[in-house]
Amino acid sequence: MEALLPESTNGTSGGGLAVPMAWLCAEFTAGDLLRAGCLVAPGSLEYRAGQRTLALTIHLCEGAGARPLAGTADRLDEWIARTAYDHPWDRWVRERLAARAEAGDDGPDLALARETWRLLEATRIRAADLGGPMPSAPGFPVDESTQVWLPAWQVGLPLGHLALHLY
């Protein structure tokens, strides 16, 4: 059985418990943004999908070794661009995770980011088909009666994007 040490480090010195500070800050910021937007009920599947998607975006936008969320206000534009409808977010996530692994970033932050990505891909949520054919009725861009099972990130991405705009 492994003993937990009472004091922790941020992963920069040996011997202590590595604390994923960058990931925890990204997750806190994502939750804060979603709660401020009042888009979905905290604790719902949609909320968790949005928080995980936004936390992954925030974390992967930070450069390796950067201070967690330094200059958050300056980063909003980048986060908005990354979560935009026409941005290939899933491909970007895979590329950023692979680049971090190649750079030797095997810390607890990357482990949590990888696990979050795995959960976002594996978890399915029944929602309106945002990518389906457009109904012929003017003023209704999405037929909400057509429901499909989507990976959680496809539900969380528009929620995160909207929360960023509302912030």
C-alpha positions in Angstrom: 0.0 0.0 0.0 1.3 3.4 -0.9 1.4 6.1 1.7 0.3 9.6 0.9 2.6 12.3 2.1 1.1 15.2 4.1 2.8 17.9 2.1 2.5 18.1 -1.7 4.3 19.7 -4.5 3.3 21.1 -7.8 5.3 18.3 -9.5 8.5 20.3 -9.8 10.5 18.7 -7.1 11.1 15.0 -6.3 9.8 13.0 -3.4 6.4 14.7 -2.9 2.9 14.0 -4.1 2.5 15.7 -7.5 -0.6 17.9 -7.5 -2.1 18.6 -11.0 -2.5 22.3 -10.4 -2.8 23.3 -14.0 -5.6 20.8 -14.5 -7.4 21.7 -11.3 -7.3 25.4 -12.2 -8.7 24.7 -15.7 -11.5 22.5 -14.3 -12.4 25.2 -11.7 -12.4 27.9 -14.4 -14.6 25.8 -16.7 -17.1 25.2 -13.9 -17.1 28.8 -13.0 -17.8 29.9 -16.6 -20.6 27.4 -17.0 -22.3 28.3 -13.7 -22.1 32.0 -14.6 -23.8 31.4 -17.9 -26.7 29.5 -16.2 -27.1 27.4 -19.3 -27.7 24.0 -17.7 -28.2 22.7 -14.2 -25.0 22.0 -12.3 -24.7 18.3 -11.9 -26.5 17.4 -15.1 -24.9 15.2 -17.8 -24.9 18.2 -20.0 -23.1 20.4 -17.4 -20.5 17.8 -16.8 -19.9 17.4 -20.5 -19.6 21.1 -20.9 -17.2 21.4 -17.9 -15.0 18.6 -19.1 -14.9 19.9 -22.7 -14.1 23.5 -21.5 -11.5 22.3 -19.0 -9.8 20.3 -21.6 -9.8 23.3 -24.0 -8.5 25.6 -21.4 -5.8 23.2 -20.3 -4.6 22.4 -23.8 -4.4 26.0 -24.7 -1.9 26.6 -22.0 1.7 26.0 -23.1 3.9 23.4 -21.5 5.2 24.8 -18.2 3.0 27.9 -18.3 1.6 29.2 -15.1 -1.9 27.9 -14.7 -4.4 30.2 -16.4 -2.1 33.3 -16.3 -3.9 36.1 -18.1 -7.3 34.4 -18.2 -9.0 37.5 -19.7 -6.5 37.5 -22.6 -7.2 33.8 -23.2 -10.9 34.1 -23.7 -10.6 34.9 -27.4 -8.4 31.8 -28.0 -10.9 29.6 -26.0 -13.8 31.0 -28.1 -11.9 30.3 -31.3 -11.0 26.7 -30.3 -14.6 25.9 -29.3 -16.2 27.5 -32.4 -18.5 25.4 -34.6 -16.2 25.3 -37.6 -13.0 24.4 -35.6 -12.0 20.8 -35.7 -11.9 20.5 -31.9 -11.6 16.7 -31.6 -8.6 16.6 -34.0 -7.0 19.5 -32.2 -7.4 17.7 -28.8 -5.8 14.5 -30.1 -2.9 16.5 -31.6 -2.3 18.5 -28.5 -2.4 15.4 -26.2 0.1 13.6 -28.5 2.4 16.7 -28.7 2.4 16.9 -24.9 3.2 13.2 -24.6 6.1 13.5 -27.2 7.5 16.5 -25.2 7.8 14.2 -22.2 5.0 15.8 -20.2 3.9 12.7 -18.3 2.7 14.5 -15.2 -0.6 14.2 -13.4 -2.1 17.1 -15.5 -1.6 15.1 -18.7 -3.0 12.0 -17.1 -6.2 13.8 -16.1 -6.5 15.4 -19.5 -6.1 12.0 -21.3 -8.7 10.4 -19.0 -11.1 13.3 -19.5 -10.7 13.0 -23.3 -11.4 9.2 -23.0 -14.5 9.9 -21.0 -15.8 12.6 -23.4 -15.4 10.2 -26.3 -16.9 7.1 -24.5 -19.8 8.8 -22.9 -22.9 9.2 -25.1 -25.7 11.8 -24.5 -29.1 11.8 -26.2 -29.5 15.3 -27.7 -30.9 17.2 -30.7 -29.0 16.3 -33.9 -27.1 19.6 -34.4 -25.4 18.2 -37.5 -28.5 16.8 -39.2 -30.5 18.1 -42.1 -32.1 21.5 -41.6 -35.9 21.6 -41.4 -37.8 23.4 -44.1 -39.6 25.7 -41.7 -38.0 29.2 -41.5 -36.7 30.3 -38.1 -36.1 26.8 -36.8 -32.4 26.0 -37.7 -32.5 22.7 -35.7 -35.2 20.1 -35.5 -35.2 19.4 -31.8 -37.5 16.4 -32.1 -34.8 14.5 -33.9 -32.7 13.0 -31.2 -29.4 11.1 -31.6 -26.7 9.7 -29.3 -23.7 12.0 -29.4 -20.3 11.7 -27.8 -20.4 13.9 -24.7 -17.9 16.4 -26.2 -20.3 17.2 -29.0 -22.8 18.3 -26.4 -20.3 20.0 -24.2 -18.5 22.0 -26.9 -21.4 24.3 -27.9 -22.3 24.7 -24.2 -18.7 25.8 -23.4 -18.6 28.1 -26.4 -21.8 29.8 -25.4 -20.7 30.1 -21.8 -17.5 31.8 -23.0 -19.6 34.3 -25.0 -21.8 35.0 -22.0 -18.9 35.6 -19.7 
